[in-house]
Amino acid sequence: MRKILIAVVSALVSLGAMTTIASANDTQTFSTSAGTVKITPLNHASTLIEASGKTIYLDPAKPVKFTGLPRADLILITDIHGDHMDPDSMKEASKADTEILAAPAVVQTVTSAKPIANGETKNWQGWTIEAVPAYNLKRGPAPGKLFHDRGRGNGYVLTYGGKRFYFSGDTEGIPEMRALKNIDVAFVCMNLPYTMPPEEAADAVKKPSTQRLSSRTTTAALILRYFKKD
């Protein structure tokens, strides 16, 4: 059995609720064999990841203002929707040598990005970046349609210093999520009607027990502790 910390992050407390930008107090720090990793949920899917002087942004998008924040060494984009793929925010967060990795559907619009598809792995500055599936099983805008089609969007498993960090992207509790192994920290979406409610997110990470540690309206974060079999 391996102890896991799960940060189940929702963009909205409830449908139509407003969220505010996270502060430095929302930063979570994790020790690894290669040094400290700091993760700050900024708003919705937008997340700042810092380690060894390098800065990674996941899905930088409005309403986050990136002025005053560190410029990105790497940007990861999960999907084509504007709350994940925001060219203006990517430009604001970038510098001259920023690299961008994104789902192939994103690369059709963000042509400066390099594609990374479901099942692919890339190495970057001491990080191993795995693109994993993210899609809906049943929720969609109309019968027979899904908000997120299988194979289009990515979740990411980022490994650094022996620790594995999972960022789910927009998804439901899909078999590929349930099959993940040796995840140390996970940020899992909860955002109805587009993804799933907290109960489904908790079930998807196969926890036998949970403990609610905190819930902040700034990020609508629900923190869970649980054990998961390897």
C-alpha positions as a Markdown table, in Angstrom:
| # | Residue | x | y | z |
|---|---|---|---|---|
| 1 | Met | 0.0 | 0.0 | 0.0 |
| 2 | Arg | 1.3 | 3.4 | -0.9 |
| 3 | Lys | 0.1 | 6.7 | 0.8 |
| 4 | Ile | -1.3 | 9.2 | -1.7 |
| 5 | Leu | -2.3 | 12.8 | -1.3 |
| 6 | Ile | -5.2 | 13.7 | -3.6 |
| 7 | Ala | -6.1 | 17.3 | -4.3 |
| 8 | Val | -9.4 | 17.2 | -6.1 |
| 9 | Val | -9.7 | 20.6 | -7.7 |
| 10 | Ser | -13.0 | 22.0 | -9.0 |
| 11 | Ala | -13.4 | 25.2 | -11.0 |
| 12 | Leu | -16.8 | 25.9 | -9.6 |
| 13 | Val | -18.4 | 25.4 | -6.2 |
| 14 | Ser | -21.7 | 25.0 | -8.0 |
| 15 | Leu | -23.0 | 25.6 | -11.5 |
| 16 | Gly | -22.8 | 29.3 | -12.1 |
| 17 | Ala | -20.7 | 30.1 | -9.1 |
| 18 | Met | -17.8 | 32.5 | -9.4 |
| 19 | Thr | -14.2 | 31.7 | -8.5 |
| 20 | Thr | -11.4 | 34.1 | -7.5 |
| 21 | Ile | -7.7 | 33.9 | -8.2 |
| 22 | Ala | -5.7 | 31.8 | -5.8 |
| 23 | Ser | -3.1 | 33.5 | -3.6 |
| 24 | Ala | 0.4 | 32.3 | -2.6 |
| 25 | Asn | -1.3 | 30.8 | 0.5 |
| 26 | Asp | -2.8 | 28.2 | -1.9 |
| 27 | Thr | 0.7 | 26.9 | -2.8 |
| 28 | Gln | 1.3 | 23.3 | -1.8 |
| 29 | Thr | 4.9 | 22.1 | -1.3 |
| 30 | Phe | 6.1 | 18.5 | -2.0 |
| 31 | Ser | 9.5 | 17.0 | -1.2 |
| 32 | Thr | 11.2 | 14.8 | -3.9 |
| 33 | Ser | 14.6 | 13.3 | -4.3 |
| 34 | Ala | 15.5 | 16.0 | -6.8 |
| 35 | Gly | 14.3 | 18.9 | -4.6 |
| 36 | Thr | 11.1 | 20.7 | -3.7 |
| 37 | Val | 8.1 | 21.0 | -6.0 |
| 38 | Lys | 5.7 | 23.8 | -5.4 |
| 39 | Ile | 2.2 | 23.7 | -7.0 |
| 40 | Thr | -0.2 | 26.7 | -6.9 |
| 41 | Pro | -3.7 | 26.3 | -8.3 |
| 42 | Leu | -4.4 | 29.7 | -9.9 |
| 43 | Asn | -8.0 | 29.4 | -11.2 |
| 44 | His | -10.0 | 26.7 | -12.8 |
| 45 | Ala | -7.5 | 24.4 | -14.6 |
| 46 | Ser | -4.7 | 27.0 | -14.6 |
| 47 | Thr | -1.9 | 25.8 | -12.4 |
| 48 | Leu | 1.7 | 27.0 | -11.6 |
| 49 | Ile | 4.3 | 24.3 | -11.0 |
| 50 | Glu | 7.8 | 25.3 | -9.8 |
| 51 | Ala | 10.9 | 23.2 | -9.2 |
| 52 | Ser | 14.7 | 23.8 | -9.4 |
| 53 | Gly | 14.3 | 27.2 | -10.9 |
| 54 | Lys | 12.0 | 26.1 | -13.7 |
| 55 | Thr | 8.4 | 27.1 | -14.2 |
| 56 | Ile | 5.6 | 25.1 | -15.7 |
| 57 | Tyr | 2.1 | 26.3 | -16.4 |
| 58 | Leu | -0.8 | 23.9 | -17.0 |
| 59 | Asp | -3.6 | 25.5 | -19.0 |
| 60 | Pro | -2.8 | 29.2 | -18.5 |
| 61 | Ala | -6.1 | 31.0 | -19.2 |
| 62 | Lys | -8.2 | 34.0 | -18.2 |
| 63 | Pro | -9.1 | 35.4 | -15.8 |
| 64 | Val | -5.6 | 34.8 | -14.4 |
| 65 | Lys | -3.3 | 37.8 | -14.9 |
| 66 | Phe | 0.2 | 36.5 | -15.4 |
| 67 | Thr | 1.9 | 39.9 | -15.0 |
| 68 | Gly | 4.1 | 39.6 | -11.9 |
| 69 | Leu | 4.1 | 35.8 | -12.0 |
| 70 | Pro | 7.2 | 33.9 | -13.3 |
| 71 | Arg | 7.4 | 33.4 | -17.0 |
| 72 | Ala | 7.0 | 29.9 | -18.2 |
| 73 | Asp | 9.8 | 27.6 | -19.2 |
| 74 | Leu | 7.2 | 25.0 | -20.3 |
| 75 | Ile | 3.4 | 25.2 | -20.9 |
| 76 | Leu | 1.2 | 22.1 | -21.0 |
| 77 | Ile | -2.3 | 22.4 | -22.6 |
| 78 | Thr | -4.9 | 19.7 | -22.1 |
| 79 | Asp | -7.7 | 20.5 | -24.5 |
| 80 | Ile | -9.2 | 22.9 | -27.1 |
| 81 | His | -11.8 | 24.7 | -25.0 |
| 82 | Gly | -11.1 | 28.3 | -24.1 |
| 83 | Asp | -10.7 | 27.6 | -20.4 |
| 84 | His | -7.7 | 25.4 | -21.2 |
| 85 | Met | -6.4 | 26.7 | -24.6 |
| 86 | Asp | -6.1 | 30.5 | -24.3 |
| 87 | Pro | -3.5 | 31.9 | -26.8 |
| 88 | Asp | -3.6 | 35.4 | -25.2 |
| 89 | Ser | -2.8 | 33.9 | -21.7 |
| 90 | Met | -0.1 | 31.6 | -23.2 |
| 91 | Lys | 1.6 | 34.7 | -24.8 |
| 92 | Glu | 1.3 | 36.6 | -21.5 |
| 93 | Ala | 2.9 | 33.7 | -19.5 |
| 94 | Ser | 5.6 | 33.0 | -22.1 |
| 95 | Lys | 9.2 | 34.2 | -22.8 |
| 96 | Ala | 11.3 | 33.9 | -25.9 |
| 97 | Asp | 12.3 | 30.3 | -25.2 |
| 98 | Thr | 9.2 | 28.9 | -23.7 |
| 99 | Glu | 8.3 | 25.4 | -24.9 |
| 100 | Ile | 4.7 | 24.3 | -25.3 |
| 101 | Leu | 3.5 | 20.7 | -25.3 |
| 102 | Ala | -0.2 | 20.1 | -26.1 |
| 103 | Ala | -2.7 | 17.6 | -27.3 |
| 104 | Pro | -2.6 | 17.3 | -31.1 |
| 105 | Ala | -6.0 | 18.9 | -31.4 |
| 106 | Val | -4.6 | 22.0 | -29.7 |
| 107 | Val | -1.6 | 22.1 | -32.0 |
| 108 | Gln | -4.0 | 22.7 | -34.9 |
| 109 | Thr | -4.6 | 26.2 | -33.4 |
| 110 | Val | -1.5 | 26.7 | -31.3 |
| 111 | Thr | 1.0 | 26.0 | -34.1 |
| 112 | Ser | 4.1 | 26.8 | -31.9 |
| 113 | Ala | 3.2 | 23.8 | -29.7 |
| 114 | Lys | 4.7 | 20.4 | -30.0 |
| 115 | Pro | 2.1 | 17.5 | -30.0 |
| 116 | Ile | 2.0 | 14.9 | -27.3 |
| 117 | Ala | -0.9 | 12.4 | -27.6 |
| 118 | Asn | -2.5 | 10.0 | -25.3 |
| 119 | Gly | 0.0 | 7.3 | -24.4 |
| 120 | Glu | 3.1 | 9.3 | -25.3 |
| 121 | Thr | 5.9 | 10.2 | -23.0 |
| 122 | Lys | 8.5 | 13.0 | -23.2 |
| 123 | Asn | 11.4 | 14.1 | -21.0 |
| 124 | Trp | 12.0 | 17.7 | -20.2 |
| 125 | Gln | 14.5 | 19.3 | -17.7 |
| 126 | Gly | 14.4 | 16.4 | -15.2 |
| 127 | Trp | 10.7 | 15.8 | -15.6 |
| 128 | Thr | 9.0 | 12.9 | -17.3 |
| 129 | Ile | 5.8 | 13.9 | -18.9 |
| 130 | Glu | 3.2 | 11.3 | -19.7 |
| 131 | Ala | 0.0 | 12.2 | -21.7 |
| 132 | Val | -2.9 | 10.1 | -20.5 |
| 133 | Pro | -6.6 | 10.0 | -21.7 |
| 134 | Ala | -9.2 | 12.5 | -20.5 |
| 135 | Tyr | -12.8 | 12.2 | -21.8 |
| 136 | Asn | -16.4 | 11.9 | -20.9 |
| 137 | Leu | -18.2 | 8.6 | -20.5 |
| 138 | Lys | -21.8 | 9.9 | -20.4 |
| 139 | Arg | -22.1 | 13.7 | -20.0 |
| 140 | Gly | -22.6 | 15.8 | -23.0 |
| 141 | Pro | -24.6 | 18.7 | -24.5 |
| 142 | Ala | -27.2 | 16.4 | -26.2 |
| 143 | Pro | -28.0 | 12.7 | -26.5 |
| 144 | Gly | -25.3 | 10.9 | -28.3 |
| 145 | Lys | -22.8 | 13.7 | -27.8 |
| 146 | Leu | -20.0 | 14.2 | -25.2 |
| 147 | Phe | -18.4 | 17.4 | -23.9 |
| 148 | His | -15.0 | 15.8 | -24.3 |
| 149 | Asp | -14.5 | 13.1 | -26.9 |
| 150 | Arg | -12.1 | 10.2 | -26.3 |
| 151 | Gly | -8.6 | 10.8 | -27.7 |
| 152 | Arg | -8.9 | 14.5 | -28.1 |
| 153 | Gly | -7.7 | 15.9 | -24.7 |
| 154 | Asn | -4.9 | 15.0 | -22.4 |
| 155 | Gly | -4.4 | 14.5 | -18.7 |
| 156 | Tyr | -0.8 | 14.5 | -17.6 |
| 157 | Val | 1.3 | 12.5 | -15.2 |
| 158 | Leu | 4.5 | 14.5 | -14.3 |
| 159 | Thr | 7.3 | 12.6 | -12.6 |
| 160 | Tyr | 10.1 | 14.5 | -10.8 |
| 161 | Gly | 12.5 | 13.2 | -8.3 |
| 162 | Gly | 10.7 | 9.9 | -7.9 |
| 163 | Lys | 7.3 | 11.5 | -7.3 |
| 164 | Arg | 4.4 | 11.3 | -9.7 |
| 165 | Phe | 1.9 | 14.1 | -10.0 |
| 166 | Tyr | -1.4 | 13.5 | -11.9 |
| 167 | Phe | -3.4 | 16.3 | -13.5 |
| 168 | Ser | -6.6 | 14.9 | -14.8 |
| 169 | Gly | -7.7 | 17.4 | -17.4 |
| 170 | Asp | -11.4 | 17.4 | -18.2 |
| 171 | Thr | -12.6 | 13.9 | -17.7 |
| 172 | Glu | -14.9 | 11.5 | -15.9 |
| 173 | Gly | -13.8 | 8.5 | -13.9 |
| 174 | Ile | -12.6 | 6.7 | -16.9 |
| 175 | Pro | -10.9 | 3.2 | -16.8 |
| 176 | Glu | -7.5 | 4.7 | -17.7 |
| 177 | Met | -7.7 | 6.9 | -14.5 |
| 178 | Arg | -8.6 | 4.0 | -12.4 |
| 179 | Ala | -5.7 | 2.0 | -13.8 |
| 180 | Leu | -3.0 | 4.6 | -12.9 |
| 181 | Lys | -0.3 | 3.3 | -10.6 |
| 182 | Asn | 2.0 | 4.9 | -8.0 |
| 183 | Ile | 0.5 | 8.3 | -8.1 |
| 184 | Asp | 1.7 | 10.4 | -5.2 |
| 185 | Val | -0.3 | 13.6 | -5.8 |
| 186 | Ala | -3.3 | 14.1 | -8.0 |
| 187 | Phe | -5.4 | 17.1 | -9.0 |
| 188 | Val | -8.7 | 15.7 | -10.3 |
| 189 | Cys | -11.5 | 17.8 | -11.9 |
| 190 | Met | -15.0 | 18.3 | -10.4 |
| 191 | Asn | -17.1 | 20.6 | -12.5 |
| 192 | Leu | -20.7 | 19.7 | -13.4 |
| 193 | Pro | -22.1 | 19.4 | -15.9 |
| 194 | Tyr | -18.9 | 19.0 | -17.9 |
| 195 | Thr | -16.9 | 16.5 | -15.9 |
| 196 | Met | -18.0 | 14.8 | -12.6 |
| 197 | Pro | -19.1 | 15.6 | -9.0 |
| 198 | Pro | -16.9 | 15.1 | -5.9 |
| 199 | Glu | -18.4 | 11.6 | -5.2 |
| 200 | Glu | -17.4 | 10.3 | -8.6 |
| 201 | Ala | -14.0 | 11.8 | -8.4 |
| 202 | Ala | -13.3 | 10.2 | -5.0 |
| 203 | Asp | -14.6 | 6.9 | -6.3 |
| 204 | Ala | -12.4 | 7.1 | -9.5 |
| 205 | Val | -9.2 | 7.3 | -7.4 |
| 206 | Lys | -10.2 | 4.1 | -5.7 |
| 207 | Lys | -9.9 | 5.3 | -2.1 |
| 208 | Pro | -11.0 | 3.0 | 0.7 |
| 209 | Ser | -11.3 | 6.0 | 3.1 |
| 210 | Thr | -11.1 | 9.8 | 2.8 |
| 211 | Gln | -10.5 | 12.6 | 5.2 |
| 212 | Arg | -11.6 | 16.1 | 4.2 |
| 213 | Leu | -8.8 | 18.4 | 5.2 |
| 214 | Ser | -9.9 | 21.8 | 3.7 |
| 215 | Ser | -12.2 | 23.4 | 1.2 |
| 216 | Arg | -11.3 | 26.8 | -0.1 |
| 217 | Thr | -13.7 | 28.8 | -2.2 |
| 218 | Thr | -10.8 | 30.5 | -4.0 |
| 219 | Thr | -10.0 | 27.3 | -5.8 |
| 220 | Ala | -13.0 | 25.2 | -4.6 |
| 221 | Ala | -10.4 | 22.6 | -3.6 |
| 222 | Leu | -11.3 | 19.4 | -1.7 |
| 223 | Ile | -8.2 | 17.7 | -0.3 |
| 224 | Leu | -8.5 | 14.0 | 0.3 |
| 225 | Arg | -6.1 | 11.5 | 1.9 |
| 226 | Tyr | -6.3 | 7.8 | 1.0 |
| 227 | Phe | -4.3 | 4.7 | 0.2 |
| 228 | Lys | -4.2 | 3.1 | -3.2 |
| 229 | Lys | -2.8 | -0.3 | -4.1 |
| 230 | Asp | 0.1 | -0.4 | -6.5 |
